[in-house]
Amino acid sequence: MDATELRALQAPIKDKYKAEPNAAVITLKANGSLEDGIACKVETGRAIQIAGLHPLTGGSGRELCSGDMLLEALVACAGVTLKAVATAIEIPLKSGKVFAEGDLDFRGTLGVAKDAPVGFSQIRLRFEVESDAPQEKLDQLQKLTERYCVVYQTIKTGPKVDVLLKSV
């Protein structure tokens, strides 16, 4: 897909959202069910995956780690966003890779040290692209990718999160 095709595809969508802002609002959903052992079956929409404890917290390593899944979601969103932005601003990419890594101190989640954070203390997102575009265009690509990547912005800004536990 080139920039013209992308604009043609998105133009009527953008026009609709300008005229009807509420049409752009959607509630995405994810579901899981508790499984035997310490695991949760997650319905991804395309497949069912089993998430469990990371081996450094007592897991077997056979189940997916939710921290890895978070980083994978970041890589997926950032990669798609980068490709869309590159297409829109006409930066030809010959190839590219996206990497995310994050630092965790499991003492926090295991309750071993109250001063250890629960969750990632730092996440690093890196792109490696092969392109003939000048550096100022690549800088613009990075800036716009950061601006429009849903998962990156969600992690960066930390939205309000409501939690409810009820007995059924």
Backbone as JSON Lines, residues from 0, in Angstrom:
{"i":0,"aa":"M","n":[0.84,-1.17,0.0],"ca":[0.0,0.0,0.0],"c":[0.89,1.24,0.0]}
{"i":1,"aa":"D","n":[0.52,2.21,-0.81],"ca":[1.28,3.46,-0.83],"c":[0.48,4.56,-0.11]}
{"i":2,"aa":"A","n":[1.06,5.75,-0.03],"ca":[0.44,6.85,0.7],"c":[-0.92,7.22,0.12]}
{"i":3,"aa":"T","n":[-1.04,7.22,-1.18],"ca":[-2.31,7.58,-1.83],"c":[-3.4,6.57,-1.47]}
{"i":4,"aa":"E","n":[-3.05,5.3,-1.52],"ca":[-4.02,4.26,-1.17],"c":[-4.41,4.34,0.31]}
{"i":5,"aa":"L","n":[-3.44,4.62,1.17],"ca":[-3.73,4.74,2.6],"c":[-4.65,5.93,2.86]}
{"i":6,"aa":"R","n":[-4.35,7.07,2.24],"ca":[-5.2,8.26,2.4],"c":[-6.62,7.98,1.9]}
{"i":7,"aa":"A","n":[-6.72,7.32,0.75],"ca":[-8.04,7.0,0.18],"c":[-8.82,6.07,1.11]}
{"i":8,"aa":"L","n":[-8.12,5.13,1.7],"ca":[-8.75,4.2,2.62],"c":[-9.23,4.9,3.88]}
{"i":9,"aa":"Q","n":[-8.4,5.8,4.42],"ca":[-8.71,6.42,5.7],"c":[-9.52,7.7,5.6]}
{"i":10,"aa":"A","n":[-9.56,8.34,4.45],"ca":[-10.27,9.63,4.31],"c":[-11.74,9.55,4.75]}
{"i":11,"aa":"P","n":[-12.53,8.59,4.26],"ca":[-13.92,8.56,4.69],"c":[-14.07,8.25,6.19]}
{"i":12,"aa":"I","n":[-13.14,7.49,6.72],"ca":[-13.17,7.19,8.16],"c":[-12.9,8.46,8.95]}
{"i":13,"aa":"K","n":[-11.88,9.2,8.55],"ca":[-11.54,10.46,9.24],"c":[-12.68,11.46,9.12]}
{"i":14,"aa":"D","n":[-13.3,11.56,7.94],"ca":[-14.41,12.48,7.76],"c":[-15.57,12.13,8.7]}
{"i":15,"aa":"K","n":[-15.85,10.85,8.79],"ca":[-16.93,10.41,9.68],"c":[-16.63,10.78,11.12]}
{"i":16,"aa":"Y","n":[-15.38,10.56,11.56],"ca":[-15.02,10.85,12.95],"c":[-15.02,12.35,13.24]}
{"i":17,"aa":"K","n":[-14.72,13.17,12.23],"ca":[-14.8,14.62,12.41],"c":[-16.26,15.04,12.58]}
{"i":18,"aa":"A","n":[-17.14,14.45,11.79],"ca":[-18.57,14.79,11.85],"c":[-19.26,14.15,13.05]}
{"i":19,"aa":"E","n":[-18.83,12.95,13.41],"ca":[-19.45,12.19,14.51],"c":[-18.35,11.67,15.44]}
{"i":20,"aa":"P","n":[-17.85,12.53,16.34],"ca":[-16.74,12.11,17.22],"c":[-17.02,10.82,18.01]}
{"i":21,"aa":"N","n":[-18.25,10.6,18.41],"ca":[-18.56,9.39,19.18],"c":[-18.41,8.11,18.37]}
{"i":22,"aa":"A","n":[-18.45,8.23,17.05],"ca":[-18.29,7.05,16.2],"c":[-16.87,6.49,16.28]}
{"i":23,"aa":"A","n":[-15.92,7.31,16.74],"ca":[-14.53,6.89,16.83],"c":[-14.21,6.16,18.14]}
{"i":24,"aa":"V","n":[-15.16,6.17,19.06],"ca":[-14.92,5.59,20.39],"c":[-15.38,4.14,20.4]}
{"i":25,"aa":"I","n":[-14.5,3.27,20.86],"ca":[-14.79,1.84,20.91],"c":[-14.28,1.29,22.24]}
{"i":26,"aa":"T","n":[-14.92,0.27,22.72],"ca":[-14.45,-0.44,23.91],"c":[-13.9,-1.78,23.45]}
{"i":27,"aa":"L","n":[-12.59,-1.93,23.52],"ca":[-11.97,-3.21,23.21],"c":[-12.06,-4.1,24.44]}
{"i":28,"aa":"K","n":[-12.12,-5.39,24.24],"ca":[-12.31,-6.31,25.36],"c":[-11.34,-7.48,25.27]}
{"i":29,"aa":"A","n":[-10.97,-7.97,26.41],"ca":[-10.18,-9.2,26.5],"c":[-10.82,-10.05,27.59]}
{"i":30,"aa":"N","n":[-10.8,-11.35,27.4],"ca":[-11.41,-12.26,28.36],"c":[-10.46,-13.4,28.7]}
{"i":31,"aa":"G","n":[-10.59,-13.87,29.9],"ca":[-9.79,-15.01,30.33],"c":[-10.57,-15.85,31.32]}
{"i":32,"aa":"S","n":[-10.15,-17.07,31.5],"ca":[-10.76,-17.94,32.5],"c":[-9.65,-18.59,33.31]}
{"i":33,"aa":"L","n":[-9.91,-18.7,34.61],"ca":[-8.92,-19.29,35.5],"c":[-8.81,-20.78,35.23]}
{"i":34,"aa":"E","n":[-7.6,-21.27,35.2],"ca":[-7.32,-22.66,34.85],"c":[-6.71,-23.4,36.04]}
{"i":35,"aa":"D","n":[-6.57,-24.72,35.89],"ca":[-5.89,-25.51,36.91],"c":[-4.49,-24.97,37.12]}
{"i":36,"aa":"G","n":[-3.99,-25.12,38.32],"ca":[-2.68,-24.56,38.65],"c":[-2.81,-23.06,38.73]}
{"i":37,"aa":"I","n":[-1.73,-22.37,38.55],"ca":[-1.76,-20.91,38.57],"c":[-1.64,-20.45,37.14]}
{"i":38,"aa":"A","n":[-2.8,-20.4,36.47],"ca":[-2.81,-20.08,35.05],"c":[-4.14,-19.42,34.69]}
{"i":39,"aa":"C","n":[-4.11,-18.69,33.59],"ca":[-5.3,-18.03,33.07],"c":[-5.33,-18.25,31.56]}
{"i":40,"aa":"K","n":[-6.45,-18.78,31.07],"ca":[-6.62,-18.98,29.64],"c":[-7.13,-17.67,29.05]}
{"i":41,"aa":"V","n":[-6.37,-17.11,28.11],"ca":[-6.7,-15.83,27.52],"c":[-7.19,-16.05,26.09]}
{"i":42,"aa":"E","n":[-8.35,-15.48,25.8],"ca":[-8.91,-15.56,24.45],"c":[-8.4,-14.34,23.68]}
{"i":43,"aa":"T","n":[-7.55,-14.58,22.69],"ca":[-6.93,-13.46,21.97],"c":[-7.72,-13.0,20.76]}
{"i":44,"aa":"G","n":[-8.78,-13.68,20.41],"ca":[-9.52,-13.34,19.21],"c":[-9.1,-14.21,18.04]}
{"i":45,"aa":"R","n":[-7.87,-14.63,18.04],"ca":[-7.36,-15.49,16.97],"c":[-7.01,-16.89,17.5]}
{"i":46,"aa":"A","n":[-6.72,-16.95,18.78],"ca":[-6.32,-18.22,19.38],"c":[-6.52,-18.11,20.89]}
{"i":47,"aa":"I","n":[-6.35,-19.2,21.55],"ca":[-6.41,-19.21,23.01],"c":[-5.02,-19.51,23.52]}
{"i":48,"aa":"Q","n":[-4.56,-18.69,24.44],"ca":[-3.23,-18.84,25.02],"c":[-3.35,-19.02,26.52]}
{"i":49,"aa":"I","n":[-2.42,-19.74,27.1],"ca":[-2.41,-19.93,28.55],"c":[-1.27,-19.1,29.13]}
{"i":50,"aa":"A","n":[-1.63,-18.22,30.05],"ca":[-0.64,-17.41,30.75],"c":[-0.43,-17.98,32.14]}
{"i":51,"aa":"G","n":[0.81,-17.89,32.6],"ca":[1.12,-18.41,33.93],"c":[2.26,-17.62,34.55]}
{"i":52,"aa":"L","n":[2.75,-18.13,35.65],"ca":[3.85,-17.47,36.34],"c":[5.14,-17.54,35.52]}
{"i":53,"aa":"H","n":[5.92,-16.49,35.6],"ca":[7.25,-16.49,35.0],"c":[8.11,-17.46,35.8]}
{"i":54,"aa":"P","n":[9.05,-18.14,35.16],"ca":[9.91,-19.08,35.9],"c":[10.62,-18.46,37.12]}
{"i":55,"aa":"L","n":[10.93,-17.15,37.06],"ca":[11.59,-16.52,38.2],"c":[10.65,-16.27,39.37]}
{"i":56,"aa":"T","n":[9.35,-16.59,39.17],"ca":[8.4,-16.49,40.28],"c":[7.79,-17.85,40.6]}
{"i":57,"aa":"G","n":[8.36,-18.91,40.04],"ca":[7.89,-20.25,40.33],"c":[7.16,-20.93,39.2]}
{"i":58,"aa":"G","n":[7.05,-20.29,38.05],"ca":[6.36,-20.89,36.91],"c":[7.2,-21.93,36.21]}
{"i":59,"aa":"S","n":[6.52,-22.73,35.4],"ca":[7.19,-23.82,34.69],"c":[7.9,-23.33,33.43]}
{"i":60,"aa":"G","n":[7.48,-22.18,32.9],"ca":[8.02,-21.7,31.63],"c":[7.24,-22.21,30.44]}
{"i":61,"aa":"R","n":[6.27,-23.1,30.66],"ca":[5.45,-23.61,29.56],"c":[4.34,-22.63,29.19]}
{"i":62,"aa":"E","n":[3.93,-21.81,30.15],"ca":[2.87,-20.85,29.89],"c":[3.48,-19.5,29.49]}
{"i":63,"aa":"L","n":[2.67,-18.68,28.88],"ca":[3.1,-17.34,28.51],"c":[3.23,-16.48,29.76]}
{"i":64,"aa":"C","n":[4.17,-15.57,29.75],"ca":[4.34,-14.61,30.83],"c":[3.61,-13.33,30.41]}
{"i":65,"aa":"S","n":[2.77,-12.8,31.28],"ca":[2.01,-11.6,30.93],"c":[2.92,-10.4,30.68]}
{"i":66,"aa":"G","n":[4.08,-10.35,31.32],"ca":[5.03,-9.28,31.05],"c":[5.55,-9.36,29.63]}
{"i":67,"aa":"D","n":[5.85,-10.57,29.17],"ca":[6.25,-10.77,27.78],"c":[5.13,-10.36,26.84]}
{"i":68,"aa":"M","n":[3.9,-10.7,27.2],"ca":[2.75,-10.36,26.36],"c":[2.58,-8.84,26.25]}
{"i":69,"aa":"L","n":[2.85,-8.13,27.33],"ca":[2.78,-6.67,27.3],"c":[3.81,-6.11,26.32]}
{"i":70,"aa":"L","n":[5.03,-6.62,26.41],"ca":[6.07,-6.17,25.49],"c":[5.75,-6.56,24.05]}
{"i":71,"aa":"E","n":[5.17,-7.74,23.86],"ca":[4.77,-8.17,22.51],"c":[3.68,-7.26,21.95]}
{"i":72,"aa":"A","n":[2.74,-6.84,22.8],"ca":[1.7,-5.91,22.35],"c":[2.33,-4.57,21.95]}
{"i":73,"aa":"L","n":[3.32,-4.12,22.71],"ca":[4.01,-2.88,22.38],"c":[4.73,-3.01,21.03]}
{"i":74,"aa":"V","n":[5.43,-4.11,20.83],"ca":[6.14,-4.34,19.56],"c":[5.14,-4.37,18.4]}
{"i":75,"aa":"A","n":[4.03,-5.08,18.57],"ca":[3.05,-5.19,17.5],"c":[2.48,-3.82,17.15]}
{"i":76,"aa":"C","n":[2.06,-3.07,18.16],"ca":[1.46,-1.77,17.92],"c":[2.47,-0.79,17.33]}
{"i":77,"aa":"A","n":[3.66,-0.77,17.89],"ca":[4.7,0.15,17.4],"c":[5.1,-0.2,15.97]}
{"i":78,"aa":"G","n":[5.19,-1.48,15.65],"ca":[5.54,-1.89,14.3],"c":[4.49,-1.5,13.28]}
{"i":79,"aa":"V","n":[3.21,-1.73,13.61],"ca":[2.13,-1.36,12.71],"c":[2.07,0.16,12.56]}
{"i":80,"aa":"T","n":[2.22,0.87,13.67],"ca":[2.18,2.34,13.63],"c":[3.33,2.88,12.78]}
{"i":81,"aa":"L","n":[4.54,2.36,12.98],"ca":[5.69,2.8,12.21],"c":[5.45,2.59,10.71]}
{"i":82,"aa":"K","n":[4.92,1.43,10.34],"ca":[4.65,1.16,8.92],"c":[3.59,2.11,8.38]}
{"i":83,"aa":"A","n":[2.54,2.38,9.16],"ca":[1.49,3.28,8.7],"c":[2.02,4.7,8.53]}
{"i":84,"aa":"V","n":[2.8,5.15,9.5],"ca":[3.37,6.5,9.42],"c":[4.34,6.58,8.25]}
{"i":85,"aa":"A","n":[5.21,5.6,8.1],"ca":[6.16,5.6,6.99],"c":[5.43,5.66,5.65]}
{"i":86,"aa":"T","n":[4.34,4.92,5.56],"ca":[3.54,4.94,4.34],"c":[2.93,6.32,4.12]}
{"i":87,"aa":"A","n":[2.35,6.88,5.18],"ca":[1.66,8.17,5.07],"c":[2.59,9.31,4.69]}
{"i":88,"aa":"I","n":[3.82,9.3,5.24],"ca":[4.74,10.41,4.94],"c":[5.78,10.02,3.89]}
{"i":89,"aa":"E","n":[5.5,8.91,3.25],"ca":[6.27,8.45,2.09],"c":[7.75,8.27,2.38]}
{"i":90,"aa":"I","n":[8.02,7.52,3.42],"ca":[9.39,7.11,3.72],"c":[9.51,5.64,3.32]}
{"i":91,"aa":"P","n":[10.27,5.35,2.28],"ca":[10.41,3.96,1.86],"c":[11.27,3.17,2.86]}
{"i":92,"aa":"L","n":[10.74,2.07,3.3],"ca":[11.48,1.17,4.19],"c":[11.79,-0.11,3.43]}
{"i":93,"aa":"K","n":[13.06,-0.47,3.38],"ca":[13.45,-1.73,2.74],"c":[13.19,-2.9,3.68]}
{"i":94,"aa":"S","n":[13.46,-2.67,4.96],"ca":[13.2,-3.69,5.97],"c":[13.21,-3.01,7.33]}
{"i":95,"aa":"G","n":[12.78,-3.73,8.33],"ca":[12.79,-3.16,9.67],"c":[12.51,-4.21,10.73]}
{"i":96,"aa":"K","n":[12.93,-3.91,11.93],"ca":[12.69,-4.76,13.09],"c":[12.32,-3.87,14.27]}
{"i":97,"aa":"V","n":[11.54,-4.43,15.17],"ca":[11.11,-3.71,16.37],"c":[11.47,-4.58,17.57]}
{"i":98,"aa":"F","n":[12.05,-3.94,18.57],"ca":[12.48,-4.65,19.78],"c":[11.94,-3.91,21.0]}
{"i":99,"aa":"A","n":[11.46,-4.66,21.98],"ca":[11.08,-4.07,23.26],"c":[11.67,-4.94,24.36]}
{"i":100,"aa":"E","n":[12.19,-4.29,25.36],"ca":[12.69,-5.01,26.52],"c":[12.35,-4.19,27.75]}
{"i":101,"aa":"G","n":[12.12,-4.88,28.83],"ca":[11.75,-4.18,30.06],"c":[12.4,-4.83,31.26]}
{"i":102,"aa":"D","n":[12.67,-4.0,32.26],"ca":[13.33,-4.46,33.48],"c":[12.3,-4.68,34.58]}
{"i":103,"aa":"L","n":[12.33,-5.87,35.15],"ca":[11.45,-6.25,36.26],"c":[12.29,-6.69,37.44]}
{"i":104,"aa":"D","n":[11.84,-6.36,38.63],"ca":[12.45,-6.86,39.86],"c":[11.36,-7.68,40.55]}
{"i":105,"aa":"F","n":[11.45,-8.99,40.44],"ca":[10.39,-9.86,40.95],"c":[10.26,-9.84,42.46]}
{"i":106,"aa":"R","n":[11.19,-9.19,43.16],"ca":[11.01,-9.06,44.6],"c":[9.74,-8.28,44.91]}
{"i":107,"aa":"G","n":[9.37,-7.34,44.05],"ca":[8.16,-6.55,44.25],"c":[6.91,-7.39,44.14]}
{"i":108,"aa":"T","n":[6.78,-8.14,43.06],"ca":[5.56,-8.93,42.86],"c":[5.47,-10.11,43.82]}
{"i":109,"aa":"L","n":[6.6,-10.57,44.33],"ca":[6.59,-11.66,45.31],"c":[6.48,-11.15,46.75]}
{"i":110,"aa":"G","n":[6.46,-9.83,46.92],"ca":[6.33,-9.26,48.26],"c":[7.56,-9.46,49.12]}
{"i":111,"aa":"V","n":[8.71,-9.63,48.51],"ca":[9.96,-9.86,49.24],"c":[10.57,-8.55,49.73]}
{"i":112,"aa":"A","n":[10.41,-7.5,48.94],"ca":[10.98,-6.2,49.3],"c":[9.95,-5.11,48.99]}
{"i":113,"aa":"K","n":[9.5,-4.42,50.02],"ca":[8.48,-3.38,49.84],"c":[8.97,-2.22,48.98]}
{"i":114,"aa":"D","n":[10.29,-2.01,48.93],"ca":[10.82,-0.91,48.13],"c":[11.01,-1.29,46.67]}
{"i":115,"aa":"A","n":[10.84,-2.56,46.33],"ca":[10.97,-2.99,44.94],"c":[9.64,-2.77,44.23]}
{"i":116,"aa":"P","n":[9.66,-2.13,43.05],"ca":[8.4,-1.86,42.35],"c":[7.76,-3.15,41.85]}
{"i":117,"aa":"V","n":[6.43,-3.12,41.78],"ca":[5.68,-4.19,41.12],"c":[5.44,-3.7,39.7]}
{"i":118,"aa":"G","n":[5.97,-4.4,38.75],"ca":[5.85,-3.97,37.36],"c":[7.2,-3.54,36.81]}
{"i":119,"aa":"F","n":[7.16,-3.13,35.56],"ca":[8.38,-2.72,34.88],"c":[8.89,-1.4,35.45]}
{"i":120,"aa":"S","n":[10.17,-1.35,35.73],"ca":[10.78,-0.08,36.16],"c":[11.25,0.72,34.96]}
{"i":121,"aa":"Q","n":[11.52,0.04,33.86],"ca":[11.92,0.72,32.63],"c":[11.59,-0.19,31.45]}
{"i":122,"aa":"I","n":[11.13,0.44,30.37],"ca":[10.89,-0.26,29.11],"c":[11.64,0.48,28.03]}
{"i":123,"aa":"R","n":[12.32,-0.28,27.19],"ca":[13.06,0.3,26.08],"c":[12.47,-0.23,24.77]}
{"i":124,"aa":"L","n":[12.16,0.67,23.86],"ca":[11.61,0.33,22.56],"c":[12.63,0.78,21.51]}
{"i":125,"aa":"R","n":[12.98,-0.13,20.61],"ca":[14.01,0.18,19.62],"c":[13.55,-0.29,18.23]}
{"i":126,"aa":"F","n":[13.82,0.54,17.26],"ca":[13.54,0.21,15.86],"c":[14.86,0.14,15.11]}
{"i":127,"aa":"E","n":[14.96,-0.8,14.22],"ca":[16.08,-0.86,13.28],"c":[15.47,-0.91,11.9]}
{"i":128,"aa":"V","n":[15.68,0.14,11.12],"ca":[15.09,0.2,9.79],"c":[16.18,0.38,8.75]}
{"i":129,"aa":"E","n":[15.93,-0.2,7.6],"ca":[16.8,0.0,6.45],"c":[16.04,0.91,5.49]}
{"i":130,"aa":"S","n":[16.58,2.11,5.28],"ca":[15.92,3.09,4.44],"c":[16.95,4.06,3.89]}
{"i":131,"aa":"D","n":[16.66,4.59,2.72],"ca":[17.51,5.62,2.13],"c":[17.06,7.03,2.53]}
{"i":132,"aa":"A","n":[16.06,7.12,3.38],"ca":[15.54,8.42,3.79],"c":[16.58,9.17,4.62]}
{"i":133,"aa":"P","n":[16.61,10.51,4.51],"ca":[17.55,11.29,5.31],"c":[17.18,11.21,6.8]}
{"i":134,"aa":"Q","n":[18.17,11.49,7.66],"ca":[17.97,11.35,9.09],"c":[16.82,12.2,9.62]}
{"i":135,"aa":"E","n":[16.63,13.4,9.07],"ca":[15.54,14.24,9.57],"c":[14.17,13.61,9.3]}
{"i":136,"aa":"K","n":[14.04,12.87,8.2],"ca":[12.79,12.15,7.93],"c":[12.63,10.96,8.88]}
{"i":137,"aa":"L","n":[13.73,10.28,9.18],"ca":[13.67,9.17,10.12],"c":[13.34,9.67,11.53]}
{"i":138,"aa":"D","n":[13.86,10.85,11.89],"ca":[13.52,11.45,13.18],"c":[12.04,11.77,13.25]}
{"i":139,"aa":"Q","n":[11.49,12.27,12.15],"ca":[10.06,12.55,12.08],"c":[9.26,11.26,12.19]}
{"i":140,"aa":"L","n":[9.74,10.21,11.56],"ca":[9.09,8.9,11.62],"c":[9.02,8.41,13.07]}
{"i":141,"aa":"Q","n":[10.11,8.54,13.79],"ca":[10.13,8.11,15.19],"c":[9.16,8.95,16.01]}
{"i":142,"aa":"K","n":[9.21,10.25,15.85],"ca":[8.35,11.16,16.62],"c":[6.87,10.85,16.39]}
{"i":143,"aa":"L","n":[6.49,10.67,15.13],"ca":[5.09,10.4,14.82],"c":[4.66,9.0,15.25]}
{"i":144,"aa":"T","n":[5.58,8.05,15.17],"ca":[5.28,6.7,15.65],"c":[5.0,6.73,17.15]}
{"i":145,"aa":"E","n":[5.82,7.43,17.9],"ca":[5.58,7.58,19.33],"c":[4.23,8.25,19.59]}
{"i":146,"aa":"R","n":[3.94,9.29,18.82],"ca":[2.71,10.05,19.03],"c":[1.46,9.22,18.79]}
{"i":147,"aa":"Y","n":[1.49,8.36,17.78],"ca":[0.28,7.66,17.37],"c":[0.19,6.19,17.79]}
{"i":148,"aa":"C","n":[1.19,5.66,18.46],"ca":[1.16,4.26,18.9],"c":[0.32,4.14,20.17]}
{"i":149,"aa":"V","n":[-0.81,3.45,20.06],"ca":[-1.76,3.32,21.16],"c":[-1.13,2.67,22.39]}
{"i":150,"aa":"V","n":[-0.44,1.57,22.22],"ca":[0.13,0.86,23.37],"c":[1.23,1.68,24.01]}
{"i":151,"aa":"Y","n":[2.09,2.28,23.21],"ca":[3.16,3.14,23.75],"c":[2.56,4.28,24.57]}
{"i":152,"aa":"Q","n":[1.59,4.98,24.01],"ca":[0.98,6.11,24.71],"c":[0.25,5.65,25.98]}
{"i":153,"aa":"T","n":[-0.36,4.48,25.94],"ca":[-1.04,3.95,27.12],"c":[-0.05,3.67,28.24]}
{"i":154,"aa":"I","n":[1.06,3.04,27.89],"ca":[2.09,2.75,28.89],"c":[2.69,4.06,29.41]}
{"i":155,"aa":"K","n":[2.96,4.98,28.51],"ca":[3.62,6.24,28.88],"c":[2.75,7.12,29.77]}
{"i":156,"aa":"T","n":[1.46,7.19,29.47],"ca":[0.59,8.12,30.2],"c":[-0.16,7.48,31.35]}
{"i":157,"aa":"G","n":[-0.25,6.16,31.39],"ca":[-0.91,5.49,32.5],"c":[-2.36,5.9,32.69]}
{"i":158,"aa":"P","n":[-3.29,5.29,31.97],"ca":[-4.7,5.67,32.06],"c":[-5.31,5.28,33.4]}
{"i":159,"aa":"K","n":[-6.45,5.86,33.69],"ca":[-7.22,5.46,34.87],"c":[-7.66,4.01,34.67]}
{"i":160,"aa":"V","n":[-7.51,3.2,35.68],"ca":[-7.9,1.8,35.61],"c":[-8.84,1.5,36.77]}
{"i":161,"aa":"D","n":[-10.0,0.96,36.48],"ca":[-10.95,0.54,37.51],"c":[-10.87,-0.98,37.65]}
{"i":162,"aa":"V","n":[-10.96,-1.47,38.87],"ca":[-10.91,-2.9,39.15],"c":[-12.12,-3.27,39.99]}
{"i":163,"aa":"L","n":[-12.77,-4.39,39.67],"ca":[-13.92,-4.88,40.4],"c":[-13.77,-6.37,40.58]}
{"i":164,"aa":"L","n":[-13.97,-6.85,41.77],"ca":[-14.01,-8.29,42.02],"c":[-15.37,-8.57,42.63]}
{"i":165,"aa":"K","n":[-16.11,-9.49,42.02],"ca":[-17.41,-9.82,42.56],"c":[-17.6,-11.32,42.56]}
{"i":166,"aa":"S","n":[-18.39,-11.78,43.48],"ca":[-18.7,-13.2,43.58],"c":[-19.95,-13.48,42.74]}
{"i":167,"aa":"V","n":[-19.9,-14.55,41.94],"ca":[-21.04,-14.88,41.09],"c":[-21.63,-16.22,41.48]}
